[in-house]
Amino acid sequence: MKSLTIQRRVQFGRGRNSRKVIQKDPPVTTEQVPLGTIPRISRLMALAIRFNRLIKAGEIRDQAEVARLGLITRARVTQIMNLLQLAPDIQQEILYLSRTERGRDPIRESMVRPIAAVPDWSKQRRMWRRLVDGRSGRKPLSGL
């Protein structure tokens, strides 16, 4: 009788109590992950845009349903959705803020709320510039 030999590459990983276990698939090689975290205000802006699309598409009835599904208060949903009142270029800047590598995010939602409450986009832009320039260490623009 002829013997049969099967060759297979096996990866071991750590299981419970540091025991070696066979992994079913080889470990996934990941690309280098950028340092830092995406600012919370950027994530909230993306969430507001997503909520708005779901409501417009009819997948979710209204903000009250968003609150029920997300297990958050209706007031919090309103705060998040108010970010959509910002000028489109400010929304884009918020979405693409640089990552926070350490410490607190330099721009927080509470800082942006008063800007979103102003209906005039040109005033919003001036307020935004003051906020961004003040946070980046540059001299704030005077007279705006």
Backbone hydrogen bonds, N-H to C=O, Kabsch-Sander energy under -0.5 kcal/mol:
donor,donor_aa,acceptor,acceptor_aa,energy
11,Q,23,Q,-0.6
13,G,21,V,-2.9
15,G,19,R,-3.7
18,S,15,G,-1.3
19,R,16,R,-2.0
21,V,13,G,-2.5
23,Q,11,Q,-3.4
30,T,28,V,-0.6
37,T,100,T,-2.4
42,S,39,P,-0.7
43,R,39,P,-1.7
44,L,40,R,-2.6
45,M,41,I,-2.1
46,A,42,S,-2.1
47,L,43,R,-2.1
48,A,44,L,-2.5
49,I,45,M,-2.1
50,R,46,A,-2.3
51,F,47,L,-2.9
52,N,48,A,-2.4
53,R,49,I,-2.1
54,L,50,R,-2.4
55,I,51,F,-2.3
56,K,52,N,-2.6
57,A,53,R,-2.3
58,G,55,I,-1.0
59,E,54,L,-1.6
60,I,54,L,-1.5
66,V,62,D,-1.7
67,A,63,Q,-2.3
68,R,64,A,-2.1
69,L,65,E,-2.9
70,G,66,V,-2.6
71,L,67,A,-0.8
71,L,68,R,-0.6
72,I,67,A,-1.9
77,V,73,T,-1.9
78,T,74,R,-2.3
79,Q,75,A,-2.2
80,I,76,R,-2.3
81,M,77,V,-3.0
82,N,78,T,-2.0
83,L,80,I,-1.4
84,L,81,M,-1.9
85,Q,82,N,-1.9
86,L,83,L,-1.4
90,I,87,A,-0.7
91,Q,87,A,-2.3
92,Q,88,P,-2.2
93,E,89,D,-2.0
94,I,90,I,-2.5
95,L,91,Q,-2.4
96,Y,92,Q,-1.6
97,L,94,I,-1.3
100,T,37,T,-2.9
101,E,99,R,-0.7
108,R,106,P,-0.5
111,M,108,R,-1.2
112,V,108,R,-1.0
112,V,109,E,-0.9
113,R,109,E,-1.9
115,I,112,V,-0.6
116,A,112,V,-2.2
117,A,113,R,-1.4
118,V,115,I,-1.3
121,W,119,P,-0.6
124,Q,120,D,-2.3
125,R,121,W,-2.6
126,R,122,S,-1.7
127,M,123,K,-2.7
128,W,124,Q,-3.0
129,R,125,R,-2.6
130,R,126,R,-2.2
131,L,127,M,-2.2
132,V,128,W,-3.1
133,D,129,R,-3.2
134,G,130,R,-2.1
135,R,131,L,-1.7
136,S,132,V,-1.8
138,R,133,D,-0.8
144,L,141,L,-0.6
